[in-house]
Amino acid sequence: MKRSIVALLAPFFVCASTNAAASEGDESILGTVVVDGSAGGQVLPPLPKLAVLPLLTQSPSDTTLQLVVKRDLELSGQFEVIDQAKTPNGPYMRDTPIEWSAWDKTKVETIVRVYADLKGKDIELTAEAFLAPPKAKKKPVAADAPVEPLAPPAPPPKAAYTHKLVTSEKDLRANIHRLVDALLGGLTGRPGGFASRLIFTSRVGRWTQISIVDSDGFNLHPFGPNSHTVASPAFGPGNEVYYSISENFHRNRLAQGENATPIPMRLPNFGALTGIAFSGDRQKFAVSIVNDGDSAIYVSDPNLKTLDRISKEPLANYPSVGPTGQVAYAAGNHVQRIFINGKAVSPPGFFASSPSFCDTPEGLYVLLTVGIGMGSDVVAVESTGGRIRRLTQRTGANMYPACSPDGRLVAYFSRTKTGKGPGLYVAPILRPGLAKKISDEVGDSLRWDPIDAPKPD
């Protein structure tokens, strides 16, 4: 049976973990992953404590709302969400006043109350955030001072932030994620990125197939053909899924949608398409194309009318498009490195792969996989090639990082045999020691995109 060029070159394009022996770099330059609140040489303050009020629910929508909100806030890495067992004795109703004195022992600074109301065929979601009042200082009282009359009871505290959202039952979970994103914006000044999806490929028998899963690990489902080899899925214009496909091991071509609709694209000298990437606004398109024993990166507009080669390095692959149009890719003959517009940014001596841009609160980084010993780790490198932040450390093969839409979280696959075992993990970039497993799936070509398609100009 005739095999595709991609299949013949597959050993080169696999994750860095299988090429770790090529790494000779000084591991100390990658730093360490710490879990005591310090990172990058700085000591981070303890996370503020937050409680999601365990209301008595009135409907299945109410129950789902509380579970999803609590899970998202735990994954966000912005708060220490306390266990429900530590909350003061209830019961709690949606109109129960917040008695801050009862919460003193928990040291909670923020209380979130969420509930759902039926509005005809729709559901109205409400999120309220209450902030702990400042502690009043006790004044010394002289022994002979007159007794002051008791002050009237203070009125119940009002929510410092409220957000409402109306949804259908069908879109309930997606809109709960949007509610959390708004809540994070109100509490931290930067909206969250949970109204989003992760897309990747994994092997199913002799073939590979695309899978899509929500940002919290829910609603995992296959997408597209299941009897061919697919690679490098990405959300493109109109939120359509684009990918490379090889039918019966023939040359890879570009396709989109559940039915693998062919997308006309003139490849140089009948080359094979190995990787694709879109910019966040879907207005820039980058591809890697194998041809005559080499691979190169090309860019195009969404109409795919022209292809301009931008890479000069040998065996360039795995493109990623940044927020201002810059393109990152992996390339190199012996020790593959990450380049941005022709400049090497990954640490020398390490086999690097699978770059992904991440617009973090600290600036623009590139997430990537580096070979370490017989495994691989995920690191973040400033897009200028400066500071390095290590995100995983010596737990087997950790690979294919993807950045959340808000730039605060990294998702990656791990084949670790420790802790929760292999699967899909999500971690705060500034506190990677808080990584949480959201799925048992392990695949490749991981991407993380918002549910809402960007609006055309």
Sine and cosine of phi, psi and omega as CSV:
sin_phi,cos_phi,sin_psi,cos_psi,sin_omega,cos_omega
0.00,0.00,0.70,-0.72,-0.01,-1.00
-0.94,0.33,0.77,-0.64,0.01,-1.00
-0.98,-0.22,0.51,-0.86,-0.02,-1.00
-0.96,0.27,0.31,-0.95,0.08,-1.00
-0.86,0.51,-0.61,0.79,0.01,-1.00
-0.87,0.49,-0.69,0.73,-0.01,-1.00
-0.89,0.45,-0.63,0.78,-0.01,-1.00
-0.92,0.39,-0.56,0.83,-0.03,-1.00
-0.99,-0.11,0.05,1.00,-0.09,-1.00
-0.79,0.61,-0.65,0.76,-0.03,-1.00
-0.84,0.54,-0.44,0.90,0.00,-1.00
-0.98,0.19,-0.56,0.83,-0.13,-0.99
-1.00,0.00,0.02,1.00,0.02,-1.00
-0.94,0.33,0.12,-0.99,-0.06,-1.00
-0.88,0.47,0.37,-0.93,-0.03,-1.00
-0.87,0.49,-0.38,0.93,-0.05,-1.00
-0.87,0.50,-0.54,0.84,-0.02,-1.00
-1.00,0.09,-0.10,0.99,0.03,-1.00
-0.89,-0.45,0.33,0.94,-0.13,-0.99
-0.87,0.50,-0.47,0.88,-0.04,-1.00
-0.88,0.47,-0.35,0.94,0.00,-1.00
-0.97,0.23,-0.24,0.97,-0.06,-1.00
-0.98,0.21,0.78,-0.63,0.05,-1.00
-0.76,-0.65,0.22,0.97,-0.06,-1.00
-0.96,0.29,0.32,-0.95,0.05,-1.00
-0.98,0.20,0.94,-0.34,-0.10,-1.00
-0.89,0.46,-0.38,0.93,-0.05,-1.00
-0.90,0.44,-0.42,0.91,-0.02,-1.00
-0.95,0.32,-0.25,0.97,0.03,-1.00
-0.99,0.14,-0.25,0.97,-0.03,-1.00
0.98,0.20,-0.25,-0.97,-0.01,-1.00
-0.74,-0.67,0.41,-0.91,0.13,-0.99
-1.00,-0.03,0.83,-0.55,-0.03,-1.00
-0.89,-0.46,0.43,-0.90,-0.05,-1.00
-0.84,-0.54,0.21,0.98,-0.04,-1.00
-0.98,-0.21,0.34,0.94,0.06,-1.00
1.00,-0.06,0.10,1.00,0.02,-1.00
-0.92,-0.39,0.49,-0.87,0.02,-1.00
-0.35,-0.94,0.64,-0.77,0.07,-1.00
0.85,0.52,0.52,0.85,0.00,-1.00
0.99,0.12,-0.04,1.00,0.01,-1.00
-0.93,-0.36,0.56,-0.83,0.07,-1.00
-1.00,-0.06,0.88,-0.47,-0.02,-1.00
-1.00,0.07,0.59,-0.81,0.02,-1.00
-0.93,0.37,0.38,-0.92,0.06,-1.00
-0.86,0.52,0.53,-0.85,0.05,-1.00
-0.92,0.40,0.64,-0.77,0.09,-1.00
-0.90,0.43,0.61,-0.79,-0.03,-1.00
-1.00,0.09,0.67,-0.75,-0.05,-1.00
-0.71,-0.71,0.57,-0.82,0.07,-1.00
-0.82,-0.58,0.69,-0.72,0.17,-0.98
-0.99,-0.10,0.91,-0.42,-0.12,-0.99
-0.88,0.48,0.84,-0.55,-0.02,-1.00
-0.98,0.18,0.98,0.18,-0.02,-1.00
-0.94,0.35,0.47,-0.89,0.20,-0.98
-0.95,0.32,0.89,-0.45,-0.11,-0.99
-0.98,0.18,0.45,-0.89,-0.06,-1.00
-0.91,-0.41,-0.08,1.00,-0.03,-1.00
-0.28,-0.96,0.29,-0.96,0.10,-1.00
-0.84,0.55,-0.58,0.82,0.03,-1.00
-0.90,0.44,-0.63,0.78,0.06,-1.00
-0.86,0.51,-0.71,0.70,-0.01,-1.00
-0.90,0.43,-0.73,0.68,0.03,-1.00
-0.86,0.51,-0.66,0.75,-0.01,-1.00
-0.85,0.52,-0.76,0.65,-0.03,-1.00
-0.90,0.44,-0.68,0.74,-0.03,-1.00
-0.90,0.43,-0.71,0.70,-0.06,-1.00
-0.94,0.35,-0.67,0.74,0.00,-1.00
-0.88,0.48,-0.73,0.69,-0.02,-1.00
-0.89,0.45,-0.67,0.74,0.00,-1.00
-0.90,0.44,-0.72,0.70,0.01,-1.00
-0.88,0.48,-0.69,0.72,-0.01,-1.00
-0.91,0.42,-0.56,0.83,0.07,-1.00
-0.92,0.40,-0.66,0.75,-0.01,-1.00
-0.94,0.33,-0.44,0.90,-0.12,-0.99
-0.89,0.46,-0.48,0.88,-0.04,-1.00
0.96,0.29,0.19,0.98,-0.01,-1.00
-1.00,-0.07,-0.29,0.96,-0.06,-1.00
-0.60,-0.80,0.39,-0.92,0.25,-0.97
-1.00,-0.06,0.97,-0.23,-0.04,-1.00
-0.99,0.12,0.89,-0.45,-0.10,-0.99
-0.97,0.25,0.46,-0.89,0.02,-1.00
-0.93,0.37,0.59,-0.81,-0.03,-1.00
-0.85,0.52,-0.49,0.87,-0.01,-1.00
-0.90,0.43,-0.33,0.94,-0.02,-1.00
-1.00,-0.01,-0.07,1.00,-0.01,-1.00
-0.96,0.27,0.54,-0.84,0.06,-1.00
-0.85,0.53,0.43,-0.90,-0.03,-1.00
-0.85,0.53,0.68,-0.73,0.02,-1.00
-1.00,-0.06,-0.58,-0.81,0.07,1.00
-0.98,0.22,0.33,-0.94,0.00,-1.00
-0.90,-0.43,0.80,-0.60,0.11,-0.99
-0.94,-0.35,0.22,-0.97,-0.04,-1.00
-0.92,0.39,-0.33,0.94,0.02,-1.00
-0.95,-0.30,0.19,0.98,0.05,-1.00
-0.94,0.34,0.82,-0.57,0.00,-1.00
-0.88,0.48,0.55,-0.83,0.07,-1.00
-0.98,0.18,0.90,-0.44,0.05,-1.00
-0.98,-0.21,0.99,-0.11,-0.12,-0.99
-0.89,0.45,-0.48,0.88,0.00,-1.00
-0.88,0.48,-0.52,0.86,0.00,-1.00
-0.95,0.32,-0.30,0.95,-0.06,-1.00
-0.99,-0.17,0.07,1.00,-0.10,-1.00
-0.83,0.56,-0.69,0.73,-0.07,-1.00
-0.92,0.39,-0.43,0.90,-0.02,-1.00
-0.99,0.17,-0.32,0.95,-0.06,-1.00
0.86,0.50,0.44,0.90,0.05,-1.00
-0.94,0.35,0.71,-0.71,0.01,-1.00
-0.97,-0.22,-0.39,0.92,-0.03,-1.00
-0.68,-0.73,0.72,-0.70,0.10,-0.99
-0.88,-0.47,0.79,-0.61,0.02,-1.00
-0.95,-0.30,0.76,-0.65,0.05,-1.00
-0.85,-0.53,0.82,-0.57,-0.01,-1.00
-0.78,-0.63,0.58,-0.81,0.04,-1.00
-0.40,-0.92,0.34,-0.94,-0.05,-1.00
-0.84,-0.54,0.66,-0.75,0.04,-1.00
-0.82,-0.57,0.67,-0.74,0.09,-1.00
-0.97,0.26,0.75,-0.67,0.05,-1.00
-0.80,-0.60,0.99,0.13,-0.10,-0.99
0.92,0.39,-0.84,-0.55,0.03,-1.00
-1.00,0.06,-0.12,0.99,-0.04,-1.00
-0.97,-0.23,0.09,-1.00,0.00,-1.00
-0.79,-0.62,0.78,-0.62,0.07,-1.00
-0.99,-0.13,0.85,-0.53,0.02,-1.00
-0.99,-0.14,0.70,-0.71,0.01,-1.00
-0.79,-0.61,0.74,-0.67,0.11,-0.99
-0.83,-0.55,0.77,-0.64,0.04,-1.00
-0.80,-0.59,0.65,-0.76,0.04,-1.00
-0.86,-0.52,0.79,-0.61,0.02,-1.00
-0.93,-0.38,0.73,-0.68,-0.01,-1.00
-0.96,-0.27,0.68,-0.73,-0.03,-1.00
-0.88,0.47,0.70,-0.72,0.02,-1.00
-0.95,0.32,0.44,-0.90,0.05,-1.00
-0.89,0.45,0.56,-0.83,0.00,-1.00
-0.94,0.34,0.77,-0.64,0.03,-1.00
-0.99,0.17,0.70,-0.71,0.03,-1.00
-0.99,0.14,0.72,-0.69,0.00,-1.00
-0.99,0.17,0.77,-0.64,0.03,-1.00
-1.00,0.01,0.64,-0.77,0.07,-1.00
-0.90,0.44,0.62,-0.78,-0.03,-1.00
-0.87,-0.49,0.81,-0.59,0.02,-1.00
-0.92,0.38,0.50,-0.87,-0.05,-1.00
-0.89,0.46,-0.54,0.84,-0.04,-1.00
-0.99,-0.12,0.20,0.98,-0.02,-1.00
-0.94,0.34,0.61,-0.80,0.03,-1.00
-0.91,0.41,0.53,-0.85,0.02,-1.00
-0.96,0.27,0.83,-0.55,-0.01,-1.00
-1.00,0.10,0.58,-0.82,0.02,-1.00
-0.90,0.43,0.50,-0.87,0.02,-1.00
-0.90,0.43,0.69,-0.72,0.04,-1.00
-0.96,0.27,0.51,-0.86,0.05,-1.00
-0.89,0.45,0.51,-0.86,-0.01,-1.00
-0.87,0.50,0.63,-0.77,0.01,-1.00
-0.94,0.35,0.56,-0.83,0.04,-1.00
-0.92,0.40,0.42,-0.91,0.04,-1.00
-0.82,0.57,0.64,-0.76,-0.01,-1.00
-0.89,0.45,0.57,-0.82,0.05,-1.00
-0.99,-0.11,0.44,-0.90,0.01,-1.00
-0.91,0.42,0.70,-0.71,0.07,-1.00
-0.97,0.23,-0.38,0.92,0.00,-1.00
-0.52,-0.85,0.71,-0.70,0.04,-1.00
-0.70,-0.71,0.68,-0.74,0.07,-1.00
-0.63,-0.78,0.71,-0.70,0.02,-1.00
-0.86,-0.51,0.50,-0.87,-0.03,-1.00
-0.47,-0.88,0.72,-0.70,0.00,-1.00
-0.97,-0.23,0.71,-0.70,-0.06,-1.00
-0.62,-0.78,0.32,-0.95,0.18,-0.98
-1.00,0.04,0.25,-0.97,0.05,-1.00
-0.88,0.47,-0.61,0.80,-0.03,-1.00
-0.88,0.47,-0.62,0.78,-0.07,-1.00
-0.98,-0.21,0.36,0.93,-0.12,-0.99
-0.85,0.52,-0.82,0.58,-0.08,-1.00
-0.90,0.44,-0.65,0.76,0.02,-1.00
-0.87,0.50,-0.66,0.76,-0.02,-1.00
-0.98,0.21,-0.41,0.91,0.15,-0.99
-0.91,0.42,-0.65,0.76,0.07,-1.00
-0.88,0.48,-0.65,0.76,0.05,-1.00
-0.89,0.45,-0.61,0.79,0.04,-1.00
-0.88,0.47,-0.69,0.72,0.03,-1.00
-0.90,0.44,-0.65,0.76,0.03,-1.00
-0.86,0.52,-0.68,0.74,0.04,-1.00
-0.92,0.39,-0.65,0.76,0.01,-1.00
-0.88,0.47,-0.69,0.72,0.05,-1.00
-0.89,0.46,-0.60,0.80,0.06,-1.00
-0.89,0.45,-0.66,0.75,0.00,-1.00
-0.93,0.37,-0.54,0.84,-0.07,-1.00
-1.00,-0.01,-0.47,0.88,-0.09,-1.00
-0.88,-0.48,-0.24,0.97,-0.05,-1.00
1.00,0.03,-0.03,1.00,0.02,-1.00
-0.70,-0.71,0.92,-0.38,-0.03,-1.00
-0.84,0.54,0.48,-0.88,0.00,-1.00
-0.98,0.21,-0.01,-1.00,-0.04,-1.00
-0.78,-0.63,0.53,0.85,-0.08,-1.00
-0.99,0.12,-0.31,0.95,0.09,-1.00
-0.98,0.19,0.96,0.29,-0.17,-0.98
-0.39,-0.92,0.12,-0.99,-0.03,-1.00
-0.66,-0.75,0.51,-0.86,0.13,-0.99
-0.96,-0.27,0.66,-0.75,-0.01,-1.00
-0.77,-0.64,0.62,-0.78,-0.06,-1.00
-0.31,-0.95,0.07,-1.00,0.09,-1.00
-0.87,-0.49,0.42,-0.91,0.08,-1.00
-0.48,-0.88,0.35,-0.94,-0.05,-1.00
-0.98,0.18,0.73,-0.69,0.08,-1.00
-0.78,-0.62,0.98,-0.20,-0.10,-1.00
0.91,0.41,-0.79,-0.62,0.01,-1.00
-1.00,0.03,-0.09,1.00,-0.08,-1.00
-0.92,-0.39,0.08,-1.00,0.18,-0.98
-0.88,-0.48,0.51,-0.86,-0.03,-1.00
-0.67,-0.74,0.46,-0.89,0.03,-1.00
-0.99,0.13,0.62,-0.79,0.12,-0.99
-0.77,-0.64,0.52,-0.86,0.04,-1.00
-0.79,-0.62,0.65,-0.76,0.00,-1.00
-0.58,-0.81,0.54,-0.84,0.04,-1.00
-0.92,0.40,0.26,-0.97,-0.08,-1.00
-0.90,0.44,-0.34,0.94,0.00,-1.00
-0.98,-0.21,0.17,0.99,0.01,-1.00
1.00,0.01,0.03,1.00,-0.02,-1.00
-1.00,0.01,0.39,-0.92,0.13,-0.99
0.90,0.45,0.69,0.72,0.10,-1.00
-0.94,0.35,0.79,-0.61,0.00,-1.00
-0.46,-0.89,0.50,-0.86,0.03,-1.00
-0.97,0.24,0.35,-0.94,0.00,-1.00
-0.63,-0.78,0.68,-0.74,0.13,-0.99
0.98,0.18,-0.23,-0.97,-0.10,-0.99
-0.91,0.41,0.51,-0.86,-0.02,-1.00
-0.87,-0.50,0.24,0.97,-0.02,-1.00
-0.75,-0.66,0.51,0.86,0.06,-1.00
-0.60,-0.80,0.07,-1.00,0.08,-1.00
-0.99,-0.13,0.89,-0.45,0.02,-1.00
-0.90,-0.43,0.41,-0.91,-0.05,-1.00
-0.46,-0.89,0.40,-0.92,0.18,-0.98
0.79,0.61,0.83,0.56,0.04,-1.00
-0.95,0.33,0.55,-0.83,0.01,-1.00
-0.44,-0.90,0.56,-0.83,0.10,-0.99
-0.99,0.16,0.82,-0.57,-0.03,-1.00
-0.91,-0.41,-0.40,-0.92,-0.01,-1.00
-0.79,0.61,0.68,-0.73,-0.01,-1.00
0.94,0.35,0.27,0.96,-0.04,-1.00
0.88,0.47,0.35,0.94,0.12,-0.99
-0.96,0.29,0.53,-0.85,0.04,-1.00
-1.00,0.01,0.85,-0.52,0.06,-1.00
-0.95,-0.30,0.50,-0.87,-0.01,-1.00
-0.26,-0.96,0.24,-0.97,0.11,-0.99
-1.00,-0.05,0.66,-0.75,-0.03,-1.00
-0.68,-0.74,0.66,-0.75,0.11,-0.99
-0.87,-0.50,0.89,-0.45,0.00,-1.00
-0.99,-0.10,0.86,-0.51,-0.01,-1.00
0.83,0.56,0.62,0.78,0.07,-1.00
0.91,0.41,0.36,0.93,0.11,-0.99
-0.99,0.14,0.05,-1.00,-0.06,-1.00
-0.85,0.53,0.71,-0.71,-0.01,-1.00
-0.92,0.40,0.65,-0.76,0.07,-1.00
-0.76,-0.65,0.12,-0.99,0.00,-1.00
-1.00,-0.02,0.70,-0.72,0.02,-1.00
-0.60,-0.80,0.22,-0.97,0.06,-1.00
-0.57,-0.82,0.41,-0.91,0.15,-0.99
0.99,0.16,0.12,-0.99,-0.02,-1.00
-0.84,0.54,-0.58,0.82,-0.11,-0.99
-0.99,-0.14,0.24,0.97,0.03,-1.00
0.82,0.57,0.75,0.66,0.04,-1.00
-0.88,0.48,0.83,-0.55,-0.02,-1.00
-0.90,0.44,0.65,-0.76,0.09,-1.00
-0.94,-0.35,0.90,-0.44,-0.02,-1.00
-0.86,0.51,0.78,-0.62,-0.01,-1.00
-0.40,-0.92,0.85,-0.53,-0.04,-1.00
-0.99,0.10,0.95,-0.32,0.00,-1.00
-1.00,-0.02,0.65,-0.76,-0.04,-1.00
-0.86,0.51,0.80,-0.60,0.09,-1.00
0.77,0.64,0.67,0.75,0.06,-1.00
0.85,0.53,0.63,0.77,0.01,-1.00
-0.94,0.33,0.07,-1.00,0.01,-1.00
-0.90,-0.43,0.71,-0.71,-0.03,-1.00
-0.99,0.13,0.85,-0.53,-0.04,-1.00
-0.94,-0.35,-0.44,0.90,-0.03,-1.00
-0.45,-0.89,0.52,-0.85,0.03,-1.00
-0.68,-0.74,0.40,-0.92,0.06,-1.00
-0.39,-0.92,0.57,-0.82,0.08,-1.00
-0.89,-0.45,0.46,-0.89,0.17,-0.99
-0.95,0.30,0.25,-0.97,-0.04,-1.00
-0.86,0.51,-0.55,0.84,0.02,-1.00
-1.00,0.01,0.06,1.00,0.04,-1.00
0.91,0.42,0.28,0.96,-0.03,-1.00
-0.99,-0.10,-0.13,0.99,0.05,-1.00
-0.78,-0.63,0.66,-0.76,-0.12,-0.99
-0.79,-0.61,0.80,-0.60,0.03,-1.00
-0.84,-0.53,0.60,-0.80,-0.02,-1.00
-0.66,-0.75,0.43,-0.90,0.20,-0.98
-0.93,-0.36,0.71,-0.71,-0.08,-1.00
-0.77,-0.63,0.80,-0.60,0.07,-1.00
-1.00,0.01,0.74,-0.67,-0.02,-1.00
-0.37,-0.93,0.78,-0.63,0.05,-1.00
0.81,0.59,0.70,0.72,0.08,-1.00
0.98,0.21,0.09,1.00,0.02,-1.00
-0.78,-0.63,0.15,-0.99,0.04,-1.00
-0.66,-0.75,0.63,-0.78,-0.06,-1.00
-0.64,-0.77,0.34,-0.94,0.01,-1.00
-0.98,-0.21,0.75,-0.66,0.04,-1.00
-0.82,-0.58,0.46,-0.89,0.07,-1.00
-0.83,-0.55,0.42,-0.91,-0.03,-1.00
-0.44,-0.90,0.20,-0.98,0.17,-0.99
-1.00,0.07,0.14,-0.99,-0.06,-1.00
-0.87,0.49,-0.33,0.95,-0.01,-1.00
-0.99,0.16,-0.19,0.98,0.07,-1.00
0.86,0.52,0.52,0.86,-0.03,-1.00
-0.99,0.14,-0.49,0.87,-0.01,-1.00
-0.75,-0.66,0.42,-0.91,0.09,-1.00
-0.76,-0.65,0.82,-0.57,0.01,-1.00
-0.90,-0.44,0.84,-0.54,0.00,-1.00
-0.96,0.28,0.73,-0.68,0.00,-1.00
-0.88,-0.48,-0.26,0.96,-0.04,-1.00
-0.99,-0.10,0.60,-0.80,0.07,-1.00
-0.91,-0.41,-0.31,0.95,-0.05,-1.00
-0.96,0.26,0.43,-0.90,0.00,-1.00
-0.96,0.29,0.48,-0.88,0.12,-0.99
0.79,0.62,0.75,0.67,0.03,-1.00
-0.97,0.23,0.69,-0.72,-0.07,-1.00
-0.41,-0.91,0.10,-1.00,0.07,-1.00
0.80,0.60,0.94,0.34,0.00,-1.00
-0.97,0.26,0.44,-0.90,0.12,-0.99
-0.58,-0.82,0.70,-0.71,-0.06,-1.00
-0.96,-0.28,0.78,-0.63,-0.05,-1.00
-1.00,0.07,0.06,-1.00,-0.09,-1.00
-0.92,0.39,-0.36,0.93,0.04,-1.00
-0.92,-0.38,0.35,0.94,0.10,-1.00
1.00,-0.05,-0.09,1.00,0.03,-1.00
-0.93,0.36,0.45,-0.89,-0.07,-1.00
-0.86,-0.51,0.80,-0.60,0.11,-0.99
-0.97,-0.24,0.51,-0.86,0.03,-1.00
-0.34,-0.94,0.29,-0.96,0.08,-1.00
-0.99,-0.16,0.60,-0.80,-0.01,-1.00
-0.31,-0.95,0.37,-0.93,0.07,-1.00
0.67,-0.74,0.49,-0.87,-0.04,-1.00
-0.99,0.16,-0.77,0.64,-0.11,-0.99
-0.95,-0.30,-0.84,0.54,0.07,-1.00
-0.93,-0.36,0.98,-0.20,-0.06,-1.00
-0.94,0.35,0.73,-0.68,0.03,-1.00
-0.85,-0.53,0.17,-0.99,0.04,-1.00
-0.99,-0.15,0.75,-0.66,0.01,-1.00
-0.88,-0.48,0.55,-0.84,0.17,-0.99
-0.84,-0.55,0.91,-0.41,-0.04,-1.00
0.76,0.65,0.67,0.74,0.09,-1.00
1.00,-0.02,-0.11,0.99,-0.01,-1.00
-0.97,-0.26,0.79,-0.62,0.03,-1.00
-0.94,0.33,0.77,-0.63,-0.02,-1.00
-0.86,-0.51,-0.30,0.95,0.01,-1.00
-0.99,0.16,0.42,-0.91,-0.03,-1.00
-0.89,0.46,0.65,-0.76,-0.02,-1.00
-0.92,0.39,0.51,-0.86,0.07,-1.00
1.00,0.03,-0.07,1.00,0.01,-1.00
-0.92,-0.40,0.74,-0.67,0.11,-0.99
-0.94,0.33,0.89,-0.46,-0.10,-1.00
-0.88,-0.47,0.52,-0.86,-0.02,-1.00
-0.43,-0.90,0.08,-1.00,0.13,-0.99
0.73,0.69,0.89,0.46,0.03,-1.00
-0.96,0.29,0.48,-0.88,0.05,-1.00
-0.50,-0.87,0.83,-0.56,0.00,-1.00
-0.94,0.35,0.53,-0.85,0.01,-1.00
-0.57,-0.82,0.92,-0.39,-0.01,-1.00
-1.00,0.04,0.99,0.11,-0.11,-0.99
-0.99,0.14,0.21,-0.98,0.09,-1.00
-0.87,0.49,-0.33,0.95,0.01,-1.00
-1.00,-0.08,-0.03,1.00,-0.03,-1.00
0.80,-0.60,-0.04,-1.00,-0.07,-1.00
-0.99,0.11,0.83,-0.55,0.04,-1.00
-0.87,-0.50,0.26,-0.96,0.18,-0.98
-0.88,-0.47,0.84,-0.55,0.09,-1.00
-1.00,0.06,0.63,-0.78,-0.02,-1.00
-0.41,-0.91,0.24,-0.97,0.05,-1.00
-0.97,-0.24,0.71,-0.71,0.07,-1.00
-0.81,-0.58,0.61,-0.79,0.04,-1.00
-0.97,0.26,0.77,-0.63,0.02,-1.00
-0.76,-0.65,0.92,-0.40,-0.01,-1.00
0.84,0.54,-0.83,-0.55,0.04,-1.00
-0.99,-0.17,0.20,0.98,0.01,-1.00
-0.79,-0.62,-0.42,-0.91,0.04,-1.00
-0.42,-0.91,0.44,-0.90,0.01,-1.00
-0.76,-0.65,0.32,-0.95,0.05,-1.00
-0.98,-0.19,0.76,-0.65,0.06,-1.00
-0.75,-0.66,0.33,-0.94,0.10,-1.00
-0.89,-0.45,0.76,-0.65,-0.01,-1.00
-0.84,-0.55,0.71,-0.70,0.09,-1.00
-0.82,0.58,0.62,-0.78,-0.09,-1.00
-0.89,0.45,-0.27,0.96,0.07,-1.00
-1.00,0.05,-0.04,1.00,-0.04,-1.00
1.00,0.04,0.32,0.95,-0.05,-1.00
-1.00,-0.03,-0.89,-0.46,-0.15,-0.99
-0.86,0.51,0.58,-0.81,0.03,-1.00
-0.91,-0.41,0.71,-0.70,0.08,-1.00
-0.84,-0.54,0.85,-0.52,-0.01,-1.00
-0.99,0.11,0.73,-0.68,-0.09,-1.00
-0.93,-0.36,-0.37,0.93,0.12,-0.99
-0.67,-0.75,0.33,-0.94,-0.05,-1.00
-0.45,-0.89,0.92,-0.40,0.21,-0.98
0.80,0.61,0.74,0.67,0.08,-1.00
-0.82,-0.57,0.60,0.80,-0.02,-1.00
0.99,-0.11,-0.57,-0.82,-0.02,-1.00
-1.00,-0.10,0.93,-0.38,0.10,-1.00
-0.91,-0.41,0.77,-0.64,-0.26,-0.96
-0.37,-0.93,0.20,-0.98,0.07,-1.00
0.81,0.58,0.87,0.50,0.00,-1.00
-0.94,0.35,0.52,-0.85,0.08,-1.00
-0.66,-0.75,0.57,-0.82,-0.08,-1.00
-0.98,-0.20,0.65,-0.76,0.05,-1.00
-0.93,0.37,0.40,-0.92,-0.03,-1.00
-0.86,0.51,-0.43,0.90,0.01,-1.00
-1.00,-0.01,-0.05,1.00,0.08,-1.00
0.97,0.23,0.22,0.98,-0.04,-1.00
-0.96,-0.29,-0.20,0.98,-0.06,-1.00
-0.80,-0.60,0.47,-0.88,0.12,-0.99
-0.85,-0.53,0.68,-0.73,0.13,-0.99
-0.93,-0.36,0.56,-0.83,0.02,-1.00
-0.37,-0.93,0.36,-0.93,0.10,-0.99
-1.00,-0.03,0.60,-0.80,0.05,-1.00
-0.72,-0.69,0.64,-0.77,0.10,-0.99
-0.96,-0.28,0.42,0.91,-0.03,-1.00
-0.86,0.51,0.53,-0.85,0.09,-1.00
-0.96,-0.28,0.15,0.99,0.03,-1.00
-0.96,-0.29,0.15,-0.99,0.09,-1.00
0.84,0.55,-0.82,-0.58,-0.02,-1.00
-0.99,0.15,-0.07,1.00,0.04,-1.00
1.00,0.09,-0.10,-1.00,-0.07,-1.00
-0.92,0.40,0.46,-0.89,0.03,-1.00
0.37,-0.93,-0.25,-0.97,0.02,-1.00
-0.99,-0.16,0.84,-0.54,-0.07,-1.00
-0.90,-0.43,0.47,-0.88,0.10,-1.00
-0.79,-0.62,0.72,-0.69,-0.03,-1.00
-0.62,-0.79,0.56,-0.83,0.15,-0.99
-0.93,0.38,0.72,-0.69,-0.04,-1.00
-0.89,0.45,-0.58,0.81,0.00,-1.00
-0.99,0.16,-0.29,0.96,0.01,-1.00
-0.68,-0.74,0.92,0.40,-0.11,-0.99
-0.90,0.44,-0.30,0.95,0.05,-1.00
-0.92,0.38,-0.18,0.98,0.01,-1.00
-1.00,-0.07,0.38,0.93,-0.03,-1.00
-0.84,0.54,0.64,-0.77,0.03,-1.00
-0.77,-0.64,0.67,-0.74,0.03,-1.00
-0.99,0.16,0.77,-0.64,0.00,-1.00
-0.92,-0.40,-0.18,0.98,-0.01,-1.00
-0.34,-0.94,0.44,-0.90,0.09,-1.00
-0.99,0.12,-0.09,1.00,-0.06,-1.00
-0.94,0.35,0.63,-0.78,0.15,-0.99
-0.76,-0.65,0.84,-0.55,-0.03,-1.00
-0.57,-0.82,-0.53,-0.85,0.04,-1.00
-0.53,-0.85,0.03,-1.00,0.02,-1.00
0.81,0.59,0.73,0.68,-0.05,-1.00
-0.96,0.27,0.73,-0.69,0.10,-0.99
-0.73,-0.68,0.44,-0.90,-0.03,-1.00
-0.74,-0.68,0.89,-0.45,-0.10,-1.00
-0.73,-0.69,0.50,-0.86,0.06,-1.00
-0.92,0.40,0.46,-0.89,0.06,-1.00
-0.92,0.39,-0.66,0.75,-0.07,-1.00
-0.97,0.24,0.84,-0.54,0.05,-1.00
-0.92,0.38,0.61,-0.79,0.04,-1.00
-0.89,0.46,0.62,-0.78,-0.01,-1.00
-0.98,0.18,0.73,-0.68,0.02,-1.00
-0.92,0.40,0.53,-0.85,0.00,-1.00
-0.93,0.38,0.00,0.00,0.00,0.00
